[in-house]
Amino acid sequence: VQNQLVYEFYFYSNTPCREEELLLTNILLWYGWQILTASRVQAKA
């Protein structure tokens, strides 16, 4: 997942379109939320 995220970052960072940047931000926030939620669940277990 980490490598894919890095690939997506470079892919979108090389795209001048503003919508692509917003999409990248949403992807980063989504991944971050998933990781945060997963860590909380593991901490409770």
GISUL-V806637 format. One record per run of one state. SS is the DSSP state (helix for helix, strand for strand, loop for the rest). FROM is the first residue (numbers start at 1). TO is the last residue. If there is no record, write none. Layout:
# GISUL-V806637
SS&FROM&TO + SS&FROM&TO
This chain:
# GISUL-V806637
loop&1&1 + helix&2&13 + loop&14&17 + helix&18&44 + loop&45&45
